Amino acid sequence: MGNRAHAATPSLVVRYDKAVRAEPFTGRVTLFFSEPIAESDRERPLPNPRLGPNWFRPAPFLSVDVRDWSPEVDLVIDPAAESTLWFPAGFDVSTLPGRAVQAVARFNPWEREVGTGPGNGMSEPVLIRSGETKVSLPITSLVPGPEFDDTDWSRELIHRSELLSTFHGREVVLKACVTLPASYLIEPERRYPVLYIIPGFGGTHTFGRRDQPLVEKNPGGVEFLRVTLDPSCPYGHHVFANSATNGPWGDALVAELIPAIEAAYRTDARSAARFLTGHSSGGWSSLWLQVRYPDAFNGTWSTAPDPVDFHDFQQINLYEEANVWRDAAGERRPIARRGDTPVLWFEDFDRMETVLGPGGQLLSFDAVFGPRGPGSGPLLAWDRQTGAVQREVVEHWKQFDIVQILKSEWSTLGPRLAGKLHVFMGDRDTFYLEGATKRLKAALEELGSDAVVEIVPGKDHGSLLTPELGTRIRSEMAGRYQTVVGK
């Protein structure tokens, strides 16, 4: 990758104990580095670089692929070798002394996270010192899994999916955090509408856990039983869509998990008592579920959804443009901004994901929208070495283009979606998502829909989610539910 060799650059030696893993390993090993540590701080506890990378401020890391690597056998990594994958590309390996390094072996292929993925092997962080010729990184433990401690108000529900287990040929479970209304334990005859919450990229069902009751002040005294879903899968965020690579996650939710929740808790089991919300990738998921399962839910309130029209895929018209990394003038394309200033670029973000391996945001789009490749992974909509758009793959994406689906199926979808679509987006979205949502708004208006699509001035991806918007969303859901109760 063009790394500059240096006489003082040490070899990095990784091995794993039999107690950690008894069988040989085939897969990816990643070494995460810290930023340079000041001389005065080097005797303090070292940071854990495996907790990165931060999208906006990624510290360097490298990866190598191994085959049949046995326990107790040294894996010697030359950081200057051409075969070593680096992010950033061309990293100056002579700057390694003075940084902490930590090794991670991706033992758990079902986990999208690398450095924090439960079941992956990890070393302790080690400081690389000047003049060293060898740095040993023994993998002596596994990344622990998150523990979900049930409380009076939040309980974990894990349900085996027959659909997904059959698809993948292994046991697959659906996970959810069920958060009870404040009155649930003292009104044993009462049944509740359910709010299904889908976290954005990187989020899991654990985000819904609470130690204290959630006191609501909704119109008519309506309280919701909340279900925070887990959208994680090996390729990132499966968005609860049925896809060629990830499997039938949408069907599994509607046909398997929802009935399990309604059997275990006192819900109002009518479809008119089920509501959806989510932000970012969760915003796309919630909108998708409402559109593809229009009779299963009584409304979505989706915020800052991922691209809902691939004519504007974060400013790129995938149907017509030739390259994702660069525009027609050869200028590199940004993928994120702060205010009006680009801070992250498609090419850099792609390369970061390529070195990390499966589980990143962009590859998760391919795993949902694209066809399956000859192996277990998806075909890519653009070449990850050049950015060139692969037209035949993008054709497959059309079946997940929400605006195109609404246009082509409106005669049957329109009546079933009346009053159910609510989408909110900041006009300065951090990831340039507002363009696609504007196209959604225009399309729905042309179709004569009563959908609410609001582009909020001055708001970005994070600042869109104000307490006022949250209160409004819950009030509108409660009001819609009251119309059902009154019938």
Secondary structure by P-SEA (a helix, b strand, c coil): cbbbbbccbbbbbbbbbcccccbbbcbbbbbbbcccccccccccccccccccccccccccbbbbbbccccccccccccccccccccccccccccccccbbbbbbbccccccccccccccbbbbccccccccccbbbbbbccccccbbbbbcccbbbbbbbbaaaaaaaccbbbbbbbbbbcccccccccbbbbbbbbbbccccccccccccbbbbbbcccccccbbbbbbcccccccccccccccccaaaaaaaacaaaaaaaacccccccccbbbbbccaaaaaaaaaaaaacccccccccccccccccccccccccccccccccccccbbbbcccccccccccaaaaaaaaaaaccccaaaaaaacccccccccbbbbccccccccccaaaaaaacccaaaaaaaaccccccccccccbbbbbbccccccaaaaaaaaaaaaaaacccbbbbbcccccccccccaaaaaaaaaaaaaaaaaaaac
